[in-house]
Structures are given as structure tokens and as C-alpha cells.
Amino acid sequence: MKATLQEGLSYEFKFRVPETKTVPQLFPEAPEFQQMPEVFATGFMVGLCEWACIQAVNPHLDWPREQTVGTHVNLSHLAATRRG
């Protein structure tokens, strides 16, 4: 780990929601999900947050020899987000 990795790091990540990241796509074998609206799935949002965190810290690591993984998630998905 490089000395540049410090507490308080901030990072901005933008992502346009495609059809493949909507609730019906989360578990295609689950009939209950198939009947739900095509909005951004919270399950995919967790992965998106992981992706953003990886990109935020990678410049401060000797990637790929050094890596980080999430161990706790505390998120609020406050409103449905349509694709696009």
C-alpha cells in the first residue's frame, strides 16, 4: 500500500443503468423478479459500490498484487431508478 492511501478519500463514479442491471435481470430464474419493474436492482447497486471503491483505491495500491474487498455494506436505496 502506498502512503497516498489516506482516510477521507473521495471519488466520483458515474454509471448509466442499462436493461441488464434491472430487477428482472438479477436472478432470471426467479419468477417473482420477472414480474417486477425494470428499475435498477439494489443487488446490482451493491456491486456498483464495490466497483467504485476498487477504482478509488487502486491508484494507492500495487494492483493487482495488492487488493481490497468489502466486508460490510450499509446502503439505502431511496428511490427506484429507471434504466438510462
Short mmCIF file of the C-alpha atoms (twelve columns), coordinates in Angstrom:
data_MODEL
# 
_entry.id   MODEL 
# 
loop_
_atom_site.group_PDB 
_atom_site.id 
_atom_site.type_symbol 
_atom_site.label_atom_id 
_atom_site.label_alt_id 
_atom_site.label_comp_id 
_atom_site.label_asym_id 
_atom_site.label_seq_id 
_atom_site.Cartn_x 
_atom_site.Cartn_y 
_atom_site.Cartn_z 
_atom_site.pdbx_PDB_model_num 
ATOM 1  C CA . MET A 1  0.000   0.000   0.000   1 
ATOM 2  C CA . LYS A 2  1.260   3.437   -0.926  1 
ATOM 3  C CA . ALA A 3  1.465   6.307   1.544   1 
ATOM 4  C CA . THR A 4  -1.083  8.198   -0.599  1 
ATOM 5  C CA . LEU A 5  -3.925  5.991   0.699   1 
ATOM 6  C CA . GLN A 6  -5.296  8.152   3.490   1 
ATOM 7  C CA . GLU A 7  -8.515  8.405   5.460   1 
ATOM 8  C CA . GLY A 8  -11.127 10.691  3.889   1 
ATOM 9  C CA . LEU A 9  -10.532 9.654   0.281   1 
ATOM 10 C CA . SER A 10 -13.304 10.821  -2.055  1 
ATOM 11 C CA . TYR A 11 -14.136 9.564   -5.525  1 
ATOM 12 C CA . GLU A 12 -16.873 10.195  -8.080  1 
ATOM 13 C CA . PHE A 13 -18.247 7.346   -10.179 1 
ATOM 14 C CA . LYS A 14 -20.924 7.684   -12.845 1 
ATOM 15 C CA . PHE A 15 -22.891 4.828   -14.397 1 
ATOM 16 C CA . ARG A 16 -25.834 4.785   -16.780 1 
ATOM 17 C CA . VAL A 17 -28.232 1.988   -15.822 1 
ATOM 18 C CA . PRO A 18 -28.716 -0.472  -18.706 1 
ATOM 19 C CA . GLU A 19 -31.541 -3.004  -19.030 1 
ATOM 20 C CA . THR A 20 -29.129 -5.738  -17.891 1 
ATOM 21 C CA . LYS A 21 -28.918 -4.200  -14.391 1 
ATOM 22 C CA . THR A 22 -32.645 -4.087  -13.652 1 
ATOM 23 C CA . VAL A 23 -34.560 -6.212  -11.146 1 
ATOM 24 C CA . PRO A 24 -35.777 -8.846  -13.676 1 
ATOM 25 C CA . GLN A 25 -32.137 -9.473  -14.653 1 
ATOM 26 C CA . LEU A 26 -30.897 -10.019 -11.076 1 
ATOM 27 C CA . PHE A 27 -31.960 -13.661 -10.887 1 
ATOM 28 C CA . PRO A 28 -33.633 -14.593 -14.197 1 
ATOM 29 C CA . GLU A 29 -34.669 -17.956 -12.718 1 
ATOM 30 C CA . ALA A 30 -36.758 -16.223 -10.006 1 
ATOM 31 C CA . PRO A 31 -40.323 -15.764 -11.304 1 
ATOM 32 C CA . GLU A 32 -41.012 -13.119 -8.638  1 
ATOM 33 C CA . PHE A 33 -38.244 -10.907 -10.024 1 
ATOM 34 C CA . GLN A 34 -39.589 -11.354 -13.560 1 
ATOM 35 C CA . GLN A 35 -42.838 -9.656  -12.546 1 
ATOM 36 C CA . MET A 36 -41.126 -6.626  -11.020 1 
ATOM 37 C CA . PRO A 37 -40.458 -3.322  -12.822 1 
ATOM 38 C CA . GLU A 38 -37.334 -2.692  -14.869 1 
ATOM 39 C CA . VAL A 39 -35.623 -0.458  -12.319 1 
ATOM 40 C CA . PHE A 40 -32.051 -0.535  -11.016 1 
ATOM 41 C CA . ALA A 41 -31.726 -3.539  -8.715  1 
ATOM 42 C CA . THR A 42 -30.348 -2.950  -5.231  1 
ATOM 43 C CA . GLY A 43 -28.308 -6.133  -5.657  1 
ATOM 44 C CA . PHE A 44 -26.534 -4.572  -8.630  1 
ATOM 45 C CA . MET A 45 -26.137 -1.320  -6.679  1 
ATOM 46 C CA . VAL A 46 -24.036 -3.153  -4.083  1 
ATOM 47 C CA . GLY A 47 -21.751 -4.412  -6.861  1 
ATOM 48 C CA . LEU A 48 -21.579 -0.925  -8.352  1 
ATOM 49 C CA . CYS A 49 -20.448 0.474   -4.996  1 
ATOM 50 C CA . GLU A 50 -17.757 -2.222  -4.796  1 
ATOM 51 C CA . TRP A 51 -16.589 -1.296  -8.309  1 
ATOM 52 C CA . ALA A 52 -16.390 2.397   -7.407  1 
ATOM 53 C CA . CYS A 53 -14.412 1.594   -4.261  1 
ATOM 54 C CA . ILE A 54 -11.952 -0.537  -6.227  1 
ATOM 55 C CA . GLN A 55 -11.386 2.274   -8.710  1 
ATOM 56 C CA . ALA A 56 -10.996 4.800   -5.878  1 
ATOM 57 C CA . VAL A 57 -8.267  2.880   -4.053  1 
ATOM 58 C CA . ASN A 58 -6.412  1.196   -6.927  1 
ATOM 59 C CA . PRO A 59 -4.141  4.219   -7.586  1 
ATOM 60 C CA . HIS A 60 -2.971  3.849   -3.989  1 
ATOM 61 C CA . LEU A 61 -2.229  0.108   -4.193  1 
ATOM 62 C CA . ASP A 62 0.231   -2.069  -6.054  1 
ATOM 63 C CA . TRP A 63 -2.591  -3.514  -8.161  1 
ATOM 64 C CA . PRO A 64 -3.117  -6.422  -8.791  1 
ATOM 65 C CA . ARG A 65 -0.669  -7.732  -6.181  1 
ATOM 66 C CA . GLU A 66 -2.499  -5.712  -3.512  1 
ATOM 67 C CA . GLN A 67 -6.273  -5.732  -3.493  1 
ATOM 68 C CA . THR A 68 -9.137  -4.824  -1.199  1 
ATOM 69 C CA . VAL A 69 -12.581 -6.328  -0.737  1 
ATOM 70 C CA . GLY A 70 -15.697 -5.154  1.031   1 
ATOM 71 C CA . THR A 71 -16.702 -6.782  4.308   1 
ATOM 72 C CA . HIS A 72 -19.760 -4.761  5.353   1 
ATOM 73 C CA . VAL A 73 -22.455 -2.916  3.410   1 
ATOM 74 C CA . ASN A 74 -24.744 -0.253  4.853   1 
ATOM 75 C CA . LEU A 75 -26.663 1.355   1.990   1 
ATOM 76 C CA . SER A 76 -30.026 2.965   1.439   1 
ATOM 77 C CA . HIS A 77 -31.678 2.710   -1.961  1 
ATOM 78 C CA . LEU A 78 -34.158 5.558   -1.535  1 
ATOM 79 C CA . ALA A 79 -35.966 5.575   -4.866  1 
ATOM 80 C CA . ALA A 80 -36.454 3.450   -7.931  1 
ATOM 81 C CA . THR A 81 -34.138 4.386   -10.792 1 
ATOM 82 C CA . ARG A 82 -35.275 3.594   -14.313 1 
ATOM 83 C CA . ARG A 83 -32.743 2.406   -16.855 1 
ATOM 84 C CA . GLY A 84 -30.974 5.052   -18.890 1 
# 
